[in-house]
Amino acid sequence: MTDARAASFRPVVTYRLTFSKTGRARWLGHLDVMRTFERAFRRSGIPVVLSQGHNPRPRMRFVFPSAVGMTARADILYVDVDADEHTDPGLGKHDISSPPTWLADLNATLPDGLSVSSAESVPESQRKVDLASYNVAHYRIGFRCSALVETAHVEQILRELAAEGQPSVVRRGDGSARHVDARRHLVRMRLERPVPEHLEVYLTSRFGQEGTLRPFDLAAILEERLPGLELQSVERLCLDKERQEPLIDPTVVIGVCTT
């Protein structure tokens, strides 16, 4: 019996890990992040369960992979761990039921910029529901801003964008274009300008099978409509679970802070 086949008969614990991707690590693509975590689990001695088939892989599921160049402050990763392996002599060195005993070793094997801050077990009956319930992402988009750009003008552009019934056109560097339906996925936006030379847009958008409003696309639209803006940074602050209350009209919830 293969290891993957044998693992299918062993008790499994699913953990929800919260991790960050910062600094130089923000330039890692999703496949690179996935392979990095696979190596880290293996090197730290955490018995991750393997999938079945001819090419067994660690059973990990990322809720919403972050884009290259994007900082992620609190992304979510689900991983299936063999609940019994730590009790078998010589097979494991961790008490899997106690995350603090193995999180330190896991972080020690991750490169600078990747770090796991917490691990919570998910009941077997809630695994799929818990994973599927995440569908909202919160971002902070930073711009260098000419002092000549008026805050009121930026607010007006955001309101117009939120109210538009037709998709916006985003121009790419290679001359091609794509259509972005901001209103379809937008939950809310908030504008802050802590100093005249810096502007921040806080974006909350839905994601899922029907797509999402990408912060880089929103930034491209704003740069095109507001000469004097230059994208400086994109951060995903966290992923959020589905809310039961209806979405508020995004043309109403845009707020401006200039202090």
Secondary structure by P-SEA (a helix, b strand, c coil): ccaaaaaaacbbbbbbbbbbbccccccccaaaaaaaaaaaaaaacccccccccccccccccccccccccccccbbbbbbbccccccccccccccccccccccaaaaaaaccccccccbbbbbccccaaaaaacccbbbbbbbbbccccccaaaaaaaaaaaaaccbbbbbbccccbbbbbcccccccbbbbbbccccbbbbbbbbcccccccccaaaaaaaaaaaccccccccccccccccccccccccccccbbbbcc
